[in-house]
Amino acid sequence: SLKLVGRNLYYETLSEHRDEFDLVISRTYSDLWMPHGFLAEFFGEIPGKTVSKFWTDPEMRDLVRAATREMDADKRKAMYDEVMTRISGSDLTVPLYFQESYFFARKDSVGNFAPGASSYNPVDWLTLEAK
């Protein structure tokens, strides 16, 4: 059976009742500012439980923990690449929807438009000029 959870109970339900579900369909965030925090939360055990919010995998948990502690940027990137390969290759997560963003401006009112680095910063505001 399908159980819909209200927006205000989302985190509580995942933290307190995750072991009652076989499948979680959940929103996630794009272009994460701190991917290790979300990865640890999604694939590490919930305190006091034997399950994680998304998928319980001791190897994945250990890899995410190692990546968060790695100080060498190249080694850390390689570890995150391995995490993402495991996620994609094992179908641990499946994107159901992707929100596209569009920006419109009149050419005579805006100059030097450049896209930003992430969906949290969609426009390079430092180079944008108002004409």
C-alpha positions in Angstrom: 0.0 0.0 0.0 1.1 3.6 -0.6 1.4 6.0 2.4 1.5 9.7 1.6 3.3 11.8 4.2 2.6 15.4 4.6 5.3 18.0 4.0 5.6 18.8 7.7 6.2 15.2 8.7 8.7 14.3 6.1 11.9 14.4 8.2 10.2 12.9 11.2 8.8 10.0 9.2 12.1 9.2 7.6 13.9 9.4 10.9 11.4 7.7 13.2 9.6 5.3 10.9 12.0 4.5 8.0 12.1 0.8 8.8 8.3 0.6 8.1 8.9 1.3 4.4 10.4 -0.8 1.5 10.6 2.2 -0.9 11.0 5.9 -0.3 10.0 8.4 -3.0 11.4 11.7 -1.8 12.5 15.1 -2.9 16.2 15.8 -2.9 18.2 19.0 -3.5 20.3 19.8 -6.5 23.8 21.1 -6.6 24.4 20.3 -3.0 26.5 22.8 -1.1 27.7 20.0 1.2 27.2 16.7 -0.6 28.8 14.7 2.2 26.2 15.8 4.7 23.3 14.6 2.5 25.2 11.4 1.5 25.9 10.5 5.1 22.3 11.2 6.0 20.9 9.2 3.1 23.2 6.2 3.3 24.4 6.2 6.9 22.3 4.6 9.7 19.7 6.7 11.5 20.8 6.9 15.2 19.2 4.1 17.1 18.0 2.3 14.0 19.4 -0.4 11.7 18.4 1.4 8.6 19.3 4.6 6.8 16.9 7.1 5.2 17.4 5.7 1.7 19.6 2.7 1.6 21.6 0.8 4.2 24.9 -0.2 2.8 28.0 -0.5 5.2 30.4 -0.1 2.3 28.7 3.0 1.0 28.5 4.4 4.6 32.2 3.8 5.1 33.1 5.3 1.7 31.1 8.5 2.4 32.7 8.8 5.9 36.2 8.4 4.4 35.5 11.0 1.8 34.3 13.5 4.4 37.6 13.0 6.3 39.9 13.2 3.3 41.8 16.4 3.1 43.5 15.9 -0.3 41.1 17.4 -2.9 42.0 15.0 -5.7 41.6 11.9 -3.4 38.3 13.3 -2.1 37.0 13.9 -5.6 37.9 10.3 -6.6 36.0 9.0 -3.5 33.0 11.1 -4.4 33.2 9.8 -8.0 33.2 6.3 -6.6 30.1 7.1 -4.5 28.2 8.5 -7.4 29.2 5.5 -9.6 27.9 3.2 -6.9 24.7 5.1 -6.6 24.1 5.2 -10.4 25.3 1.7 -11.1 23.3 0.1 -8.4 20.1 2.2 -9.0 20.1 3.3 -5.3 18.4 6.4 -6.4 16.4 7.1 -9.6 15.5 10.6 -10.7 11.8 10.9 -11.3 11.6 14.6 -12.2 14.1 17.4 -13.0 13.1 21.0 -12.8 14.5 23.1 -15.7 15.1 26.8 -15.1 14.8 29.5 -17.7 15.8 33.1 -17.5 14.4 35.9 -19.7 15.5 39.5 -20.0 15.3 42.2 -22.5 18.6 42.7 -24.4 18.3 46.4 -24.0 18.0 46.2 -20.2 20.6 43.6 -19.2 24.2 43.0 -20.2 27.0 40.5 -19.5 24.6 37.8 -18.4 26.4 34.6 -17.4 25.0 31.5 -15.7 26.0 30.8 -12.1 27.7 27.8 -10.7 24.6 26.0 -9.2 20.9 26.1 -8.9 21.3 28.0 -5.6 23.2 30.7 -7.5 21.7 30.5 -11.0 23.1 33.8 -12.3 26.6 35.3 -12.0 25.4 38.4 -10.2 28.8 40.0 -10.1 29.1 40.3 -13.9 25.4 41.1 -14.6 24.9 44.7 -15.7 21.7 46.7 -15.7 21.6 49.0 -18.8 
